[in-house]
Amino acid sequence: MISAKILSVSRVNWKQVHDDDFRVPEGLPLADLTEELSVMLGASDPALRDGTAYPTLATWIGRGVYDDLLPGLGDGMAAGLTAGLGERGTDSVFRRAFSALVLAECIERDNSRPLVLGGKVLQWGDAIATWVLREQDLRGYVDGKGWAHAIAHGADALSALAASPHLGHAELTVVLDVVADRLLLPVEQPFTHGEPDRLVGTTMAVLRRGSVPLTVIEPWLNRIAAAASAAAHAPGADPFVTTSNAQAFLRALYLQLALGSRPPVVRADLMLVLVGLLRETNPSFRHP
């Protein structure tokens, strides 16, 4: 429905924009172009959403087209995080999930050069964290409509936020808490589309800042590990539904610490802690 409406009323040949290396069309107000692209972020057609709206907005942000308008654009994307929030199985998830990606681009642009007041970035961070914890539509890939991937996109937005110079020790600790809270929320099915890996990406972005000490990280990891143990599931419940997300996170964190570039300063100590937790939460793998 959205796709047909856009195609019928658009004054822009968006395919030509794409083919022309995303050159900004002449003769049309940027506000009108942005409004149309924002609507397309919620399209159920991935060719419009993934193939047109998101790459166009991301490219224009990266090239500085919105530098003088970045606070307003970011506010619009933050508002998109609330569109249909609480719904499950509806197309509204696309607007929320792709608004998060564009908001991440706004934050990353500010990370590269100061364009937005720190208070505004923290306001965006609050909006992202609130949305990530309240999101009910946890679908990854939707047949016929492409990626929803709300939790993965939320993790990407949190990663951009964690790299912001406007965040200090306290705010970075909150980002870690949001990651843990999301992992520990009850789910009907474990994450199956790489969400734990993306949440580890957020964690690595925090760790690379070097601001959060191991004395904070270790109890935070213990909290996640407690949910990764088979003893954590309720009697009669499927233990994998209860423990899989936390367990997948611990394993992905170990892998990224072991193989990733730009290791954080706490890498060696953190690996020792993590190996101990993986031993505790995977007793069946121990050899006599």
N, C-alpha and C positions, 0 to 999 in steps of 0.2 A: 504494500500500500504506500509506504513512504517512498520506495524506489520509483514507482510509477508517477507519483506526484512530482518528485524532483525532476524526473526526466521530462515531464510534460511542461513544467513552468520555468526551467532553468534557462537563463540567458547566456550561459557559459558552456562551451564545449570542453568538458573536463578531461576528456580523453586527449584533446589537443594540448591542454595544459600539461598533462602527464608526459606526453610525447615531446613537448617543448621544454623539457628539463624544469618543469614547474615554474615557468616564468609567470609572474603575476599578470593576469589579463588587464589590458588597458581599457580605459573608458568606463569602468564600473567602480563604485565606491568599495573600498576594502571592507567596510562594515557589512555591506550586502553579501560580498563573497564569503565572509566569515560566517555569517548567519546561515548561508546555504550549506557550507561545509559542516557546521555544527549540527544541523538537522541530519545530514548524511551520516554522522557518527552513530546515530541510532538506527540506521537502515538495517533491515534483515538481509539485504543483498551484500555479500562480502565484497563484491566488485566495487560497490560504492563506498562501503565502510573501510575495509582494509586496503583496497586498491586505489581509492581516490581521496577520501576525506582525511584519513589519518596521515598518509605520506605527504599530502599537500600542506597540511597545517604544520607538521613536523619540520618539513623543509623550509617553509617560510619563517618559522620561529628560529631555526638554526641560522638562517641567512640575515636575520635582523629585521625582517619586514615588520615585526610587531614590537620592536624594541621600545617605542614610545607608548605602546598600548598594552604592554605585557601585564600590568596589574589587572586591567579590565578583562583581558582574555583569560587569565588564570581564574578570576572570579567566576566567569561564565562556565569554565570547565568544572570548578568546584561545585557550582549549582547543579551541573549535570550528574554529579554523584548521587544526588537525592532523587533523581527522576525515577519514579516507580519503585523506590527502595522498599524492600519487604516482599515484593512479588517474587514468585518462583515459577519458572517455566514459561515466562513471557518474553517478548522481544525487548522489553525495557532494559534488560541486562546489558544490551549492546551499548546503549547510550552511556550507562554508568561506567562500564569497563573501558570504553575507548575515550571517555572524558578523562579517566585516570591517566591514560597514556599521554594525552596531550598536555595535561597538567604537569606530568613528569618532564615533558619537553620544556615547559615554561620554567620549571625549577632549574633544570640543567642549563638553560640559557642564562639565568641569573647566576648560577654557579660559575660560569665562565667569565662573566663581567657583571659588576653590580648595577642592576637595573630596578630592583624592587626593594622596598624597605623590609627590614628583618621581621617586623611585626606581621606584615602581609604573608611572608613565606611561612611563618609559624601558624598563621590562620589557615593557610592551605594545608599545612601538615595536620592540623586538628581535623579538617574536613576529610582528608584521606584516611586517617586512623579511625575516625568514627564510622566511615563507610565500610572499611575493610572488616571491622568487627560486627557490623550490622547486616552485611550482605548475606542474603538467603539463597540466592541462585548460584550454586557452586558448579554449574556445568562447565566443562572444558570445551570440547568441540561439539557443536550442534549440527547434526546432519542436515545438509541442504542450506545451512546459514553460516557455517564457518565458526570461527573462534568467538566464544564469549569470554572464558578464561578470566573471570573477574578477580579471583584471588591472585593469580599470577601477575595480572596487570597492576593490582594493588601493591604487590611486592615490588614491582619495578618502580612504582611511584615512591614507595618508601625508600628504595635504594637511592633515587635521585635526591630525596629529602635528606638522607643520612650524609650525603656529600656536601650539603649546603654549609657554607661558613657561618650562617646564622644560627646553627645548632651547636650547643655546647654539651658538656657532660650530662647535664640533667635531661635535656631533650633527647640525646642519643640513647640514654637509658630507657626512656619512654618508648622509643622505636623498638628496642629489643623486647620490651614488655608487650607491645602490640603483636609482634611476631609470635611470642609464646601464647598469648591469649587466643590468637586465631588458630594456632595449632591445637589447642586444648578444648576448643569449642566442640560440642557434640555434632556429629555428622551422621547422615544415613548411610553414606558410602565413603570409603577412604578416597583421598585425592588420587587421581590416576593420570593426570596430564602435566606432570612435572612441577606442580605447585610447591612441594617441599624444596625442590632445588632452587626455585625462584625466591622463596623465603630465606633460604641460606644465602642467596645473593644479597639480600637486604642485610643479613647479619654480617657478612663479610664487609659490606660497605661501612657498617658501624665500626667493626673491628679495625679496619684500616685507618680510621681517624686517630687511633691510639689514645683516645680520651677515656674510654671505659676500662677500668682495671680488672684484673682477673678476680679480685675479691668480690666484684659485682657479677662478673660473667659466670663464675663457678656455681653460685646458688641459682642463678637463672637457668643454667643447663640442668642442674639437679631437678628443678621443677619440671622441665620437659621430660627428663629421663623417668621421673616417677610415673608419668602418663604412658611411657613407652614399654613399661614392664607388663608382663602377662597378668601379674597380680592386680593391675589397675582396673581390669574390666569387671563389670557387675556380674554376679552369678546368673547363668543362663543366657547371657548376652554373647554375641559374636565377638571374641577377643580381638580379631583383626580390625573390626570397625573402630573399636575403642583405642587401640594402640598404634595402628599403622601410620597415621600421620606423624606422630611424634617419633616413632622409630625410623621412618623414612627421612625425617629431618636430621636426626643424629648421624645417620649413615652418609647423607649428602654433605653434611658439614665436615665430617672426617675426610671425605673424598676431595672436597674443594680446598681444605687446608693442606692436604697432602699433595695435590696436583696443581693448585691454582697459582697464578702469577701474583706478584705484589703481596707476599704473605704479611699478615699483621705482626706487630712486634711480640704479641703474646702467643705466637704460633706454637712454639716448642712446648710451653707449659700447658697450653690448651689441648694439644694433641694427647698429652699424658692423661689429663682429666677425661677427655673424650673416650680414649681407649678403655679406661676403667669403667665408664658408664656403659659402653657397648658390651663389655664383658658381663656386667651385672644384668643388663636387660636382654642378653642373648645366652642364657646358661646352656642351652642345648648345643651350642657350638664349641663348648669347652671340651678339651681332650682330657681323658683320665691322666 
